[in-house]
Amino acid sequence: MANVEHSGGPTDAFGQATTGARLRAARLALWAVAAILAVRQVAVVLSTPSGDRLTDLETWVGPHGVLHVNGSIYDSTRFTGTPFGGLVLKPLTRSAQAALGWGWTFGTLLLVVALGLIAARALPQPVSRRTSLLAAPVAISLLMLSLPVRNALWLGQTSIIPVLLVLLGLFAVRGERASGLCIGLAAALQPTMLLFAPLVWFTGRRRAALSTAGTFVALTALAWAALPHDSYAYWVHHMAGAGLGGKADALGNQSLHGALLRLGLTGPLEIGVFLVLGAVVAALAMRRAVHYAADGQLLLAVAVTGCAAIAVSPTAWQHQLLWVLLAVVGRVGKRASGRYVWPVAVVLVTTLPAKMMLPNMPAMYPLRDNLVLLAALAAATAVPFLSRTSLSYQTPVPTEHAPPVPARFSRVPLVPFLRRVLTRPNLLLELLLIRVVYAAYSQVRLAATGGTISGGRARAEHHGHVVLDIERFLHIDIEHWANHAVVRIGWLRDFLNFYYESFHFVVPLTILGILYWRRPVDYRWARASLGFATFLALLGFWLFPLAPPRLMPNLGIIDTVHGVQDFSKPNYGTLTALTNQYAAMPSLHFGWSLWCGVVIAIIAPRWWMKALGLLHPLFTVSAIVGTGNHWVLDAVGGAAVVAAGFGLSYVFQGPRAKTVTAATGAQETPKVTNWASTAAE
């Protein structure tokens, strides 16, 4: 909400009343979403067996937890908090376990809600009425979805508390001493919060900085007096917590120290490089944070400082990475269309596993393994957030849209703001969304049979017999004949095998790439149609798992692509670890190829190009049936979802460019006419 502002011209009283009613309805809907997400998170935690939830809390204060034992709480290295944190948590060891679990979960939930409310109120001014009304439920919903909050709830961690204390100190409490007291308490629980002391010092709140340092020293000294052996172990032996918890080179440690260890650096060299890089990051981040605070963007300054704290900490586990999400308030880009890139990237990084963000390729592992760290480093040192004095801060360069024209139906486009955009979308955002959508597509395919590749075998085979009976009734059961005809002709078998394996992804991606570069308007239309079709296909996979002919026993179908199946083994359908073998209806092999053929036939300027494009679905349907990978009706289902995809694109976005050109005719301006004629060649 902080990144995208909407403004319009003056309206009459009726228009204002209508807008107010819509805002109230949207606000209620968003609060309902936030409530549902909160209930879901709590339900997931509390419905899990006691031994599998709140494991960190159990490790600390459970019957056999480290805070119960005599001796140092750091002997087992399972407790990663400060001695002061252990001192605060020790009284909880006398609590009943069931009551403590419920109280801790609901208490953490309330802390998250408070964090969202404070963050929403701390947005840099001025903000529109729309933003002020909707920011709080949006912030709480994003927090509930974020991996740090989900991990904190699941593990029973305290990582929400330091973040909330810092925000309370800077945005809620009155007086510099009280502000410093909150930040100092946060630093006593998580020492890297001391980075906020220079922030408040250089922004003119020196009493708050002194109060922060004094509170930290006093609470640390109190813990040292109460737990001298533990304090020595933490501050001297483990050097402020280094080496506690999991292995420092584990993927969960998203600090510079962890990244350097994963890259192979060890010993004094690694320590030296870490200290130098940490100092550089802290200095750059502090300079930027002070600048943004002076610019009136204190929440962004806090987020930048928190991202620096992630990088310079010896260990920054996943539940401690909430600062990255707060960086979403920064505005990046002078164009309205580019405003979505940074917030979408931040939300995806903080809510999805890294393996969904980047391809599963060895060359990408260094990026994937350190993705959250890279986002934190970017926010702390490199992302060019706009100043509030910039002309583009409040009024970015508007997006160019095609002129609105009447469609065949009065309600088209159903969503007016999705009308045709003349400029191409941001490439980084497109690649990111394509990757995330494909990862979600793969997960849904797998989950459609209960989360295992070969799950639901009996149901899928039953559906296979149903499909075969329908084809026999319609006299289109040609799978056995086509498969054996292909097997007998060697060159045809090799060609169809190659076609089946090679062109499924290459052709659609090539078309999308060409459209993106040469015809951005048609790219958006084609991409939306493909997305709708794929979504509908996922529903088919989920509701109707279907065994393809090659996985149907006693039919005599020969799998020419994957080899002979051993039907005596219960998991014969498990050919790979990445795909659901029973996601056959509808056939996206044919559906995507048909989409390619239709797009080429509509857009290509030469007749022979159109004909060549239509050959692709013809070859594809021959390949999927001849190799035994699909039924004929699977192709019919694929054609149905593609037709529905084009239809939904028309309903939501309106006519494509060629229709717009024909409808506007000579009334268009020269600029629009030139674009339209180019786009509809």
C-alpha positions, 0 to 999 in steps of 0.5 A: 500500500505504501508503494502504489498510490492511486489518485483521481479527479474530483467527484460529486457527493454520490461518487464520494459516498460510493468510494467510501462504501467500497473502501469500507467493504475492502477494509472489512474483507482484508480484516477478514483475510487477516483473521483467517490467516491468524486462525489458520496459523494458530490451528496449524501449531496447536493441532500438531502433536506436542512433540513436533511443535514449539520445539525450541520452547520445549528445548528451553523450558520443557521438563528436560530443557536446558533452563532446568539443568544445573550448570551452564545453559550453553553446555548443549549449545541448544540455547541461542539467546543471551544470558539475560534472555535465559534469565527472563525465560527461567520463571517459565520453567514452573509453568504447566506445559499445556497452558504454556504452549497455548499462552505462548502461541496466542501471545506471539499472535498478539505481538504480531498483530501489534507489530502490524498495527505499529508498522501501518501507522509508521508509514511515511507521510503523506499517505492517501485515505485508501492507504491509511484504511487498508495498511493495517490489515495488509501488514498483518496479513503479510506478517502472518504469511511470512516465513519468519513469523510462521517459524517463530510460531511453529518453533516457539521463538522470541524473535518477534519481541526485539523487532516489536521493541524497536518499533515501540521505541521509535514510533509508539512511546513518548520521550527519548529515555523511554525510547532508548529503554525499549531499544536497549531491552531489545539489544539485551535480548538480541545484541545486533539491535545495538545497531539502532543506537547509532541510528538514533544518535545520528538522527539527533536523538542522543538521549535515546542513544545513551539510554539504549546503551545504558539499558543494554549495559545494565541488563547485561550486567544484571544477567552477569551477576545472576548467571556469571558462568553462563555470561562468560560462556556466551560473551567470551567463549562463544563471542556473543553467541557465535557457534550456538544453535545449528551449524553456522554453515547451515542454510538457515543461517542467512548472515554473511558469516554463514554465506562465507562458510558455505562458499568454502572459506574457513579459519582466520581468513573467513573471520577476517573477510567477515569482519571487513564485509560486516563493517562495510555493510554496517557503515553503508547501511547506517549512512543510508538509514540516516539519510532516509530518516532525515527524509521523513522515512523513519520506518524505511530507515529502521528496515535498512538498519535491521537488514544490516543487522541480519548481515553482520550477525554471526548467526541470523536464523530464519525466524530472525529475518523479519526486517527484510519484510519491513523494507517493502515500504520503500518506493523504487522506480520512477514509473508506476508500472515499476513500483510493483517490482520491489514490493513483490520481490520482497514479499516473495522472498519472505513468504516462499522457500528459496527453491521456489524462487530460483531454478533447481540448477547447480549454477544457481545454488549460491544464489538460492542458498543465500537469497534472503541474505542477498535481499537484506544486503540489497535493501541495506546497501544498494536499492535506490529508494526514492526520496520524498522530495523526488517528483516521482515519489507521489506521482510516478510516470503513469502507465500507458493504456490502450484507448477503451472501446466497447466490447461485444458484452457490456461487462467486458472488461470485467476488471477495468484496471486490467485493460490493455497496457501499451508498454512491456512489463518489467522483465525481472518481475516477469521472470520472477513470477514465471518461476514462482508460478511454475514452482506452484504448478509443480507442487499442485501437481504433486499434491493432487495425489496426496503429496507423493508421486504414486499416491492415488494409484487406484483412483487414477486407474479407475478414472483411466477405465472410465475414460477408456469406456467413454472413448470406446462408446465414442469409437475414438479409442485409438491409443493401442493402435496408434502406440503399436503403429509408432513402435513398429516404425523406428524413425517415427518412434524416435521423432515422436519421443524427441518431440514429446520430450523437447518442445513442451517448454521450449516453444511456449517460452520462445513465443513469450520471449518474442512477444515480450520483446516485439509485441508487449501488448500481445504478450500480456494478452497471451500470457494471461490466457496461458495463465488462466488455462494452466490454472484451470488445468491444475484444478483438473489434476486435483479433482480428476487424477488420471492414469495415462495409457502407459500406466494402465495394467493389462492394456498392452501400451508400450511406454516409448519415452520412459521405457518398459514399466514393471507393473508388479512394483507398487511404485511403478509410476514413480519415474522422477521426483519432480512430477505427478505421473497421474496429472494427465487430464487435461493434457497440458502437453497438448493444451500449451501446444494449442495455445502456441498454435492459436497465438501464432495463427492470430499474430503471425503476419504471413500465411506460412507462419500461421500454418507452421504454428498450427503444425505444432499442436498437430505433431504434439497430439500425435506424440502424446497419443502415439507414445502412450502418454495421454488419452485422446480425451486428455487432448480434448480436455487440454483444448477446453482449458485453453479455450476457457483461458482465452475466454477469461482473458477476454472477459477480464481484460477486454479485446486484444489489440487487433479488435481495438484497432478495428473498433476505433478506426479513424478516430484514433490519434496518430500515436495510437494508430501507429502502435495498433497497426504495429501490434496487429500486423 
